Amino acid sequence: MVDLKGQYEHIKEQVNTSVLDVIESTAFINGPEVQEFQKELEAYLGVKHVIPCANGTDALQIAMMGLGLQPGDEVITADFTFAATVEVIALLQLTPVLVDVDPVNFNVDIEAIKKAITPKTKAIVPVHLFGLAANMDAIMELAKEHNLYVIEDNAQGIGANYTSKDGTKIKTGGIGHVGSTSFFPSKNLGCYGDGGAIFTNDDELAHTLRGIVNHGMYVRYHHDVVGVNSRLDSIQAAVLRAKLPHLDAYNAARRNAARKYSQAFNGVEGIIVPTGFCDTGNCICDVCDCHVFHQYTLRITQADRDALVKHLNEHDIPCGVYYPIPLHLQKAYADDRYNEADFSVTNQLVKEVISLPMHTELDDEQIDFITETVIKFVSK
Ligand SMILES: *Cc1c(COP(=O)(O)O)cnc(C)c1O
């Protein structure tokens, strides 16, 4: 699904030198590399504060802790996403409220959010799923109207540009009150282990978050709030510093591969290609950068999706099903409050979706082989 080795070959010298420098310096925790990376990511994202932490799940949890959400507060998020999002809501004894997604962009459905808002609702967590920016204009408007926090789960969307109604472009993760991301190796900006970060433009919240990630300490050995131990290793920061300057090129390579996939699938019955959004329909144009294709995900509407997975595996083509089970049907998160009729899109998508190999090193020959194999199977 990903080719981390191929990507490493291109940046090997710099990564090796930087990592060795960290080892020589022995500044393993919160060393200068972490601070430099923080500044460089702030500049890249155009966000005032980046707070590095240990992983993307912690980033979400710490964001919610920093906002002071209380047990029983309701937090709305998508039924169709990775479990980390709902996991931290439940862990903090907040009440997860899962809602359906949009069949075209796979992101949280705005009408479903509206229906789910109650007097107890305190926050919305949009996920920029598969790398495509959620409809942030509508979400921020709803949040303002109902006095809610917006926490962007940007684990899959780093580098994506959201174009708002007035035409301004802004990087995802810096639009809501707080945002989070993951540097898990296979993410668009991945390190060589675990890593994550929280983003905010709010000075006071940033200060709170910096304490929470470090045992609730603002002054050494003075613990003002309950915190956690969640820090980004200096070695991981060194890897990320080597990769960040390439992020736009990496994302462009992903979009380029996505465009080739979609061109090959164009007009094939029984395959729905992912939308590129941009409010112009199915655009995966050269200039459009609102989708960074963390995953390239098809809907297989006529053939048997599971049989296709098996067929691709038999032809040594990796593929993935993200996600096979809606969160509201997972044992840990099932709840009598939920009504099946409210999840018709997610219930359908879990049967149809398949993600093809997507990374920065895909070449034309690989794409041709993959698309031909898929098309042959679907059309038979
Ligand atoms: C990967 C991911 C996370 C969690 O990140 P980790 O670094 O693995 O903890 C959270 N949300 C989404 C949508 C993700 O894809």
The ligand as an SDF file (V2000), in Angstrom:
LIG
                    3D

 15 15  0  0  0  0  0  0  0  0999 V2000
   -4.0920    7.6840   11.9360 C   0  0  0  0  0  0  0  0  0  0  0  0
   -5.2930    8.3690   12.4490 C   0  0  0  0  0  0  0  0  0  0  0  0
   -5.4230    8.7510   13.7940 C   0  0  0  0  0  0  0  0  0  0  0  0
   -4.4780    8.3290   14.8720 C   0  0  0  0  0  0  0  0  0  0  0  0
   -3.1590    8.5940   14.7010 O   0  0  0  0  0  0  0  0  0  0  0  0
   -2.0410    7.7390   15.4960 P   0  0  0  0  0  0  0  0  0  0  0  0
   -0.8080    8.5330   15.3100 O   0  0  0  0  0  0  0  0  0  0  0  0
   -1.9770    6.4000   14.8590 O   0  0  0  0  0  0  0  0  0  0  0  0
   -2.4620    7.6810   16.9240 O   0  0  0  0  0  0  0  0  0  0  0  0
   -6.5410    9.4840   14.1590 C   0  0  0  0  0  0  0  0  0  0  0  0
   -7.4920    9.8010   13.2850 N   0  0  0  0  0  0  0  0  0  0  0  0
   -7.4290    9.4260   11.9920 C   0  0  0  0  0  0  0  0  0  0  0  0
   -8.5230    9.8240   11.0600 C   0  0  0  0  0  0  0  0  0  0  0  0
   -6.3410    8.6890   11.5410 C   0  0  0  0  0  0  0  0  0  0  0  0
   -6.2840    8.3190   10.2470 O   0  0  0  0  0  0  0  0  0  0  0  0
  1  2  1  0
  2  3  1  0
  2 14  2  0
  3  4  1  0
  3 10  2  0
  4  5  1  0
  5  6  1  0
  6  7  2  0
  6  8  1  0
  6  9  1  0
 10 11  1  0
 11 12  2  0
 12 13  1  0
 12 14  1  0
 14 15  1  0
M  END
$$$$
